[in-house]
């Protein structure tokens, strides 16, 4: 077999793999949107859920999802980026670095239900005087532990891509190491860090099992971070499986459609901000 034939076969295989990936994505999203869009209207977006979610809307659920995601990122992002800065700027390859990286990789491989069990035992029960049991705070703390590996690894790789000459030039001009990190390294690595944040949003918004043990699942509008709540992914799961009627299934598809559109809007907005204000 000639080299040209091999290259053509490899190219065809790669094109086929890419096409299959897009086709599967289009099939899943297309089916959900086809079933859900007819049931998405203004009343659905602004009303409260009724009869365990089989009737009414999802307005408190949307607000709870936004609160939960923002609180989770507020907890996890400083820790994740700080750990990445420590690994890339303040340590050399050694035992401590290897232990931290091994811990990060191990944390990424833990099933979400294990995070939920830990969150229930520690955040909901052990820290009940602080978190008030099942609450947005307990769910956010659990979600933060889940997305830390993603934030650390993506931030670490983004910081590594910053040329060494940037650091050397800043230090040569008299800046301290911390000033160099804050004013040179982090701004240059910001697009990669934001990408990690976007991936983390997708992970935490789509989570269900861990949050059922820590977030509580209340359909009421949360008044504070100490109130119980439920996200859109939790809502569509509970409505589809626990209620089980045709109207409830329609509401689940409508919720899934809103969830897909929300993630799409978040990703599009983040990419637009990176292109216009960061690049």
Steps between C-alpha positions, in 0.01 A plus 500: 500500500645835395553796731241709317239227537575471871468876544168505315365215714615670820344830390175325413495326839557830682229674301263213577580519872443876502175466306372229737576722800309793353218270388453352848507847657249631247275198551488537878456876503260492205274240661489681835432834333234348273315359799559795731464822297120468450458507879732795568307825529492811713280342764735203529797731554332730753261281703568285804486120468182328616406140579861381545601677178249335268325837458599865514843637416861497615582858595623416854699212352677732254585746779626216722720371218656843451556547875650153537734536201621845604560390860684185391731695269559765766624227735692282255663751262735674749608164642550339159689791346703547819603134497596528132715808573671316784575196284638700208667802661606408852602135488735278309441142401525307824311282743257772609414590141452136407275443801284802411472395135421142598232627738352717225487212254351268762238763587403525133433127484271475802132433407265789569285295736806460727533878509133512590545254784798695632311828468200355683712362785730801535327814374138408577542311829839586655485870406125535549534799738684687222333375182152448651481146360361459148567837343653687210819535703531125559436430132745766388776368727443151361497631143821691564681181602379337178626767260831573674694247286374661179582851618847403626609309189366750244640797693835326539526427128395856415768647727762269352431641152611850607854549358783511752623819333191681633600414855866584443412836346272591789755399762774689312293817523493470879163335558469249782401140435145562621466812286624301201241230565212745547582745220673286239441126544133492596380748232684298235356172630148636551343350184607151607380557855163621374477187286546293815226699672265435206571127515437509874166672449395223262603236753329650801180612324445150362563322831213320670597215733732693730261795528204285596686416821612854582284761329170379638272521198255770609299658217455828688689820424817508713527804725862444601788257458370309804173404329437170325467512120520294183674551167347448157675165454364380835156628411472323165630176654255505788208606284566242230560202731302569815185644342506288185193641320489639145456864614792456738716357221416801285609729783823301532577543129419870526736532798772315309455742209540801728807337657663441160426857391638635829829315459519613136445863602765476774758350263424749223516797736828383654660451157379843388643664811834327448523616139403862568647576842779249563667424167 
